[in-house]
Amino acid sequence: MRFTTPNGANAFEYGHIKNQLLFIKTKAIAWNTTLSATSTTSTNDDIADLQTFIDAIEKELKSNDQSWVLGNGYISIWNKIHRAEEVMLSLMPTEEVIQQALYDESRLKDSNISDRNELISKLRMAVSDLSTESVKYLSKTDDQDLHNPADAQKQSQGSKNISEISSQKQAQGVLKYIRQRINDFNDFRWEGVIRIRNQLIGTALITGIFTFVLLCIPIIQSVNISLIVSAVIFYLVGSITGFFSRLYADSRSPTAVNDYGLSQARLFVIPVLSGFAGIAGIFIRAQLAPVAPTTESLFELSLQNIVVAATFGLSPNLVISALQQKAQGFLNDIESSKPPGQLI
């Protein structure tokens, strides 16, 4: 089936993954050529780890199962891509590592990561160990020791010794840790977005099946067809009211992003829940009436009943809005860890 493939379930995300994988593979091929002949055991291990991640990603992209429909497959792929990116920091030349550090600093600066200030401080110290002169390109802070001109001149003199190389390796390790913290922060929140989306879709399916069963019961019992038609009309009134209410709420929400189908899931689940709520409203009104109504009067196609169905059809939006706020919190966290101007 088309939707059980990564390209069929979400073509946009599939294209994004393929582009990132191409970049990683290009780097891996170049490092295999330039580093493997003269590299250390540690470097060879990093190259082997990087190739392992590439092979795992390519294998998973060839799979056809429900994980792509559920969205979990994309999260699994991005986890592997992020691990590969972290390994790449150990293989990049110093100038590229510093470039990546500048990028991560811009992601940390306004992020919602709880200990971002501590991570920024560690990042600045790591950059200082790699190249003291490069610290001047970081954001200004009160810490003047890291970009003291006298220290920069002192550290630029002389050739590299073993301790300096060790210090650079430690600095790269710190930058890998910081990149991993940012990646884990985002991956966890994307998992939350997908979890909410799947909950909505599951709720819609269960409610739809339950509604279908309830409709079959009066048909089997040969109930008057006019009563069934009235019940269907009340269901449609609730569905339409809830659907347009959801459309209005979504039109006032922030600019849409690639949220793995969460927005579509909200629109999918609302008509089902609102229709069921419309029917439930008719029964609740009957229970509150001073005189118990007959079956015919219960489903009487009157303006009063239509208003009740429409009013109760709005109620599922309260639940959906609560879930939307939770999902929006995840999306806001993800957006906070992006550089200024970069979309999710």
BELFEN-V265580 format. One record per residue. N is the residue number from 0. RES is the residue in three letters. BURIAL is I if it has 24 or more other ideal C-beta (glycine too) atoms within 12 Angstrom, else O. Layout:
BEGIN
n/res/burial
N/RES/BURIAL
N/RES/BURIAL
END
This chain:
BEGIN
n/res/burial
0/MET/O
1/ARG/O
2/PHE/O
3/THR/O
4/THR/O
5/PRO/I
6/ASN/O
7/GLY/O
8/ALA/I
9/ASN/I
10/ALA/O
11/PHE/O
12/GLU/I
13/TYR/I
14/GLY/O
15/HIS/O
16/ILE/I
17/LYS/O
18/ASN/O
19/GLN/I
20/LEU/I
21/LEU/O
22/PHE/O
23/ILE/I
24/LYS/I
25/THR/O
26/LYS/I
27/ALA/I
28/ILE/O
29/ALA/O
30/TRP/I
31/ASN/O
32/THR/O
33/THR/O
34/LEU/I
35/SER/O
36/ALA/O
37/THR/O
38/SER/O
39/THR/O
40/THR/O
41/SER/O
42/THR/I
43/ASN/O
44/ASP/O
45/ASP/I
46/ILE/I
47/ALA/O
48/ASP/I
49/LEU/I
50/GLN/I
51/THR/O
52/PHE/I
53/ILE/I
54/ASP/O
55/ALA/O
56/ILE/I
57/GLU/I
58/LYS/O
59/GLU/I
60/LEU/I
61/LYS/O
62/SER/O
63/ASN/O
64/ASP/O
65/GLN/O
66/SER/I
67/TRP/I
68/VAL/I
69/LEU/I
70/GLY/I
71/ASN/I
72/GLY/I
73/TYR/I
74/ILE/I
75/SER/I
76/ILE/I
77/TRP/I
78/ASN/I
79/LYS/I
80/ILE/I
81/HIS/I
82/ARG/I
83/ALA/I
84/GLU/I
85/GLU/I
86/VAL/I
87/MET/I
88/LEU/I
89/SER/I
90/LEU/I
91/MET/I
92/PRO/O
93/THR/I
94/GLU/O
95/GLU/O
96/VAL/I
97/ILE/I
98/GLN/O
99/GLN/I
100/ALA/I
101/LEU/I
102/TYR/I
103/ASP/I
104/GLU/I
105/SER/I
106/ARG/I
107/LEU/I
108/LYS/I
109/ASP/O
110/SER/I
111/ASN/O
112/ILE/I
113/SER/O
114/ASP/O
115/ARG/I
116/ASN/O
117/GLU/O
118/LEU/I
119/ILE/I
120/SER/I
121/LYS/I
122/LEU/I
123/ARG/I
124/MET/I
125/ALA/I
126/VAL/I
127/SER/I
128/ASP/I
129/LEU/I
130/SER/I
131/THR/I
132/GLU/O
133/SER/I
134/VAL/I
135/LYS/O
136/TYR/O
137/LEU/I
138/SER/I
139/LYS/O
140/THR/O
141/ASP/O
142/ASP/O
143/GLN/O
144/ASP/O
145/LEU/I
146/HIS/I
147/ASN/O
148/PRO/O
149/ALA/O
150/ASP/O
151/ALA/O
152/GLN/O
153/LYS/O
154/GLN/I
155/SER/O
156/GLN/O
157/GLY/O
158/SER/O
159/LYS/O
160/ASN/O
161/ILE/O
162/SER/O
163/GLU/O
164/ILE/O
165/SER/O
166/SER/O
167/GLN/I
168/LYS/I
169/GLN/O
170/ALA/I
171/GLN/I
172/GLY/I
173/VAL/I
174/LEU/I
175/LYS/I
176/TYR/I
177/ILE/I
178/ARG/I
179/GLN/I
180/ARG/I
181/ILE/I
182/ASN/I
183/ASP/O
184/PHE/I
185/ASN/I
186/ASP/I
187/PHE/O
188/ARG/I
189/TRP/I
190/GLU/I
191/GLY/I
192/VAL/I
193/ILE/I
194/ARG/I
195/ILE/I
196/ARG/I
197/ASN/I
198/GLN/I
199/LEU/I
200/ILE/I
201/GLY/O
202/THR/I
203/ALA/I
204/LEU/O
205/ILE/O
206/THR/I
207/GLY/O
208/ILE/O
209/PHE/O
210/THR/I
211/PHE/O
212/VAL/O
213/LEU/I
214/LEU/O
215/CYS/O
216/ILE/O
217/PRO/O
218/ILE/O
219/ILE/O
220/GLN/O
221/SER/O
222/VAL/O
223/ASN/O
224/ILE/O
225/SER/O
226/LEU/I
227/ILE/I
228/VAL/O
229/SER/I
230/ALA/I
231/VAL/I
232/ILE/I
233/PHE/I
234/TYR/I
235/LEU/I
236/VAL/I
237/GLY/I
238/SER/I
239/ILE/I
240/THR/I
241/GLY/I
242/PHE/I
243/PHE/O
244/SER/I
245/ARG/I
246/LEU/O
247/TYR/O
248/ALA/I
249/ASP/I
250/SER/O
251/ARG/O
252/SER/O
253/PRO/O
254/THR/O
255/ALA/O
256/VAL/I
257/ASN/I
258/ASP/I
259/TYR/I
260/GLY/I
261/LEU/I
262/SER/I
263/GLN/O
264/ALA/I
265/ARG/I
266/LEU/I
267/PHE/I
268/VAL/I
269/ILE/I
270/PRO/I
271/VAL/I
272/LEU/I
273/SER/I
274/GLY/I
275/PHE/I
276/ALA/I
277/GLY/I
278/ILE/I
279/ALA/I
280/GLY/I
281/ILE/I
282/PHE/I
283/ILE/O
284/ARG/I
285/ALA/I
286/GLN/O
287/LEU/O
288/ALA/O
289/PRO/O
290/VAL/O
291/ALA/O
292/PRO/O
293/THR/O
294/THR/O
295/GLU/O
296/SER/O
297/LEU/I
298/PHE/I
299/GLU/I
300/LEU/O
301/SER/O
302/LEU/O
303/GLN/O
304/ASN/I
305/ILE/I
306/VAL/O
307/VAL/I
308/ALA/I
309/ALA/I
310/THR/I
311/PHE/I
312/GLY/I
313/LEU/I
314/SER/I
315/PRO/I
316/ASN/I
317/LEU/O
318/VAL/I
319/ILE/I
320/SER/I
321/ALA/O
322/LEU/I
323/GLN/I
324/GLN/O
325/LYS/O
326/ALA/I
327/GLN/I
328/GLY/O
329/PHE/I
330/LEU/I
331/ASN/I
332/ASP/I
333/ILE/I
334/GLU/I
335/SER/I
336/SER/I
337/LYS/I
338/PRO/O
339/PRO/O
340/GLY/O
341/GLN/O
342/LEU/O
343/ILE/I
END
